[in-house]
Amino acid sequence: MRLRILLILAAFLLAACGQSEPPAKGEAGPPGPVGPPGPAGPPGPAGPPGPASANGRAIRVITQPCDQPACGLSCEENEQILNAYALNPGGVIGFVDERNVTFRPKERPAVLVLACIGK
């Protein structure tokens, strides 16, 4: 009797070791009904300031043509220089102080651009 049980058990074990292919998938059924909306997520981190501000302060851009040997441009009293650059063909920009620049164009006419930001 024990031998018979061992043989049956061995047959089941050997049958379980065989590789079988997974059954073929049928067609997908229709979608179910829409469920209720989930809870709101936590608020995200604050993003960077927009393109027209830095730390909440407005940026003002001044563009001035320059057809003299030297030109100057200034920010207002409550502003300071953020950046200054020359458009084609360029030249030499001198920063007088935090509000004022001078410009000597390489060729004339040229354009001086001054970006000012509130203090």
Buried (B, 14 or more C-beta within 10 A) or exposed (E): EEEEEEEEEEEEEEEEEEEEEEEEEEEEEEEEEEEEEEEEEEEEEEEEEEEEEBEEBEBBEBEEEBEEEEBBBBBEEEBBBBEBEBBEEBBEBEEEEEBBBBBBBEEEEBBBBBBBBBE
